[in-house]
Amino acid sequence: MQKLIADYLFQYKNCALPQIGTLKIKTATATCVPGEQKITAPVSTIHFTDEITDSNNISGFIAANKSISKEEAVYQLKKICNEISTLQNKEKFLFTGVGEFYKNNNGKINFEPVALPSYFMPSVYAERVIHPNDSHALLVGDTETDSNTMTEFFTEDVLVRKSKWWVWAAVLFVVAVALIIIYENDINKNSFFGIAHKYDVTAPTETYRKLP
């Protein structure tokens, strides 16, 4: 009976246990480890919740595989569930191939799953290859983006930065022209050989008289 329940659980990833809760199989996604150049296989784990769901399908599965009536299948399933629900403190119910049920000090049913074997899906070697013209996923901080978005972002930044240099060049050119004009119009400017401006020289006044 336990084997049939386990078979149903692993086949459909969900198994309702009347008056107790629901067993579910959750599978994590494969994980890339770039530093070790490998991809770890997805890992499946069994979880138990106290959510009561419809047990009609599991009852029909048991009836079909044991060649018994649906009513008898419902009875046998409830009998196992009753054994679990009437556990005393520190008592345990071993569900072969699935896990272990037990009650805590508050009388709540807890579940400890078995570790599902991972040797059927070992890690594989993987070397990351980046194609320049293809988009690939990137993780920037806590945000997931892609290479095309980041390329557009940095391209726009470079274009904005490059488009500003001519403004400063134009300002410097105007200042230089203004200084040249001022210099050329300055009558007192000095040349390379001295004062360029010519001054009128007059004869000095006599400071003494000639005696006869």
QUIQUI-V682126 format. One record per residue. N is the residue number from 1. PSI is psi in whole degrees, 0 to 359 (none if undefined). OMEGA is omega in whole degrees, -180 to 180 (NA if undefined). D_LAST is the distance of its C-alpha to the last C-alpha in Angstrom with 2 decimals. Layout:
BEGIN
{{N	PSI	OMEGA	D_LAST} {N	PSI	OMEGA	D_LAST}}
END
This chain:
BEGIN
{{1	314	179	159.19} {2	323	180	155.89} {3	320	178	155.28} {4	319	179	155.72} {5	318	179	153.25} {6	319	178	150.74} {7	318	180	151.28} {8	317	-179	150.63} {9	312	-177	147.48} {10	335	-180	145.99} {11	318	-175	146.99} {12	357	176	145.75} {13	10	-178	143.09} {14	130	-178	144.56} {15	119	179	147.81} {16	135	176	149.09} {17	109	-175	151.18} {18	133	175	153.24} {19	3	-179	152.56} {20	301	-177	150.01} {21	212	-176	147.01} {22	135	173	145.58} {23	136	180	144.66} {24	147	174	141.76} {25	122	178	140.18} {26	135	-178	136.42} {27	122	177	134.60} {28	158	180	130.97} {29	160	175	128.78} {30	147	-176	127.88} {31	132	178	124.75} {32	131	177	122.08} {33	88	-175	120.68} {34	322	-178	117.67} {35	329	-180	116.89} {36	0	179	120.39} {37	56	178	120.67} {38	163	175	123.96} {39	122	179	125.61} {40	142	-178	128.10} {41	153	176	131.23} {42	138	-177	131.93} {43	130	179	133.88} {44	140	178	136.76} {45	151	180	137.73} {46	131	-180	140.60} {47	150	178	139.84} {48	133	175	142.19} {49	156	179	141.65} {50	15	177	143.98} {51	125	180	143.65} {52	120	-180	147.15} {53	173	-176	147.42} {54	126	-178	150.25} {55	15	-177	152.61} {56	321	-178	154.70} {57	316	-180	153.22} {58	325	178	153.74} {59	317	178	157.31} {60	324	178	158.01} {61	317	179	156.52} {62	316	-179	158.83} {63	318	-178	161.86} {64	321	-176	161.24} {65	337	178	160.74} {66	0	-179	163.66} {67	48	178	165.94} {68	173	-180	166.69} {69	163	179	166.53} {70	324	180	163.35} {71	318	179	164.90} {72	323	178	165.73} {73	319	178	162.19} {74	319	-180	160.77} {75	314	-178	163.13} {76	324	178	162.21} {77	317	179	158.48} {78	330	179	158.82} {79	316	177	160.90} {80	317	-179	158.06} {81	327	178	155.54} {82	324	176	157.83} {83	322	-180	157.87} {84	316	-176	154.08} {85	338	-179	153.84} {86	15	177	156.42} {87	142	175	154.63} {88	170	180	154.48} {89	130	180	151.46} {90	0	174	150.43} {91	151	-177	153.02} {92	150	177	151.87} {93	114	-179	153.11} {94	119	177	152.29} {95	102	-172	151.79} {96	126	178	152.23} {97	357	-177	149.28} {98	305	-178	147.36} {99	200	-174	146.66} {100	128	176	147.97} {101	144	176	148.56} {102	165	179	148.56} {103	140	177	148.17} {104	186	-176	145.49} {105	339	180	146.01} {106	5	179	145.59} {107	10	180	148.37} {108	139	-180	146.03} {109	126	176	146.87} {110	166	-176	144.23} {111	133	177	144.09} {112	107	-175	142.86} {113	157	172	142.62} {114	153	178	143.37} {115	117	-179	140.51} {116	138	-177	141.06} {117	138	-179	140.92} {118	358	-176	137.67} {119	347	176	138.78} {120	339	180	139.95} {121	75	-178	136.33} {122	167	176	134.10} {123	151	-179	130.33} {124	153	179	129.05} {125	137	-180	126.05} {126	125	176	123.29} {127	125	-176	119.90} {128	128	179	117.52} {129	125	-179	116.24} {130	120	176	113.43} {131	121	-174	113.23} {132	327	-176	109.67} {133	358	-180	110.94} {134	150	177	113.66} {135	137	177	113.39} {136	155	-175	114.53} {137	144	176	114.79} {138	150	176	112.05} {139	111	-180	111.88} {140	103	-174	108.45} {141	239	177	108.67} {142	7	-175	111.74} {143	133	177	111.55} {144	128	180	113.47} {145	196	178	111.74} {146	167	-174	111.63} {147	326	180	109.25} {148	319	179	108.47} {149	316	-179	107.30} {150	324	178	105.06} {151	317	178	103.61} {152	322	-179	102.73} {153	311	-178	101.19} {154	329	178	98.85} {155	316	178	98.04} {156	321	-180	96.92} {157	318	180	94.83} {158	318	-180	93.04} {159	321	179	92.42} {160	318	180	90.96} {161	319	-179	88.65} {162	330	-176	87.50} {163	354	-177	86.87} {164	343	-172	84.10} {165	325	-177	81.63} {166	334	178	80.26} {167	313	180	79.26} {168	325	178	76.93} {169	319	179	75.66} {170	319	179	74.82} {171	314	180	73.00} {172	324	179	70.90} {173	315	179	70.11} {174	318	179	68.92} {175	318	-180	66.71} {176	316	179	65.23} {177	319	180	64.50} {178	318	179	62.88} {179	322	179	60.57} {180	317	180	59.58} {181	315	179	58.78} {182	318	-179	56.68} {183	317	-178	54.85} {184	332	-180	54.15} {185	3	179	52.82} {186	112	-176	50.48} {187	341	-178	46.92} {188	14	-177	45.67} {189	154	179	48.28} {190	142	175	47.41} {191	181	180	48.46} {192	332	-178	49.87} {193	10	179	46.43} {194	206	-178	44.44} {195	126	-178	43.19} {196	336	-177	44.48} {197	135	179	42.50} {198	132	178	39.18} {199	144	177	36.31} {200	128	-179	33.36} {201	125	179	30.08} {202	156	179	26.91} {203	142	-180	23.29} {204	149	178	22.02} {205	149	-180	19.83} {206	133	-179	16.31} {207	359	178	16.56} {208	165	179	12.95} {209	147	177	9.47} {210	131	178	6.50} {211	144	179	3.82} {212	none	NA	0.00}}
END
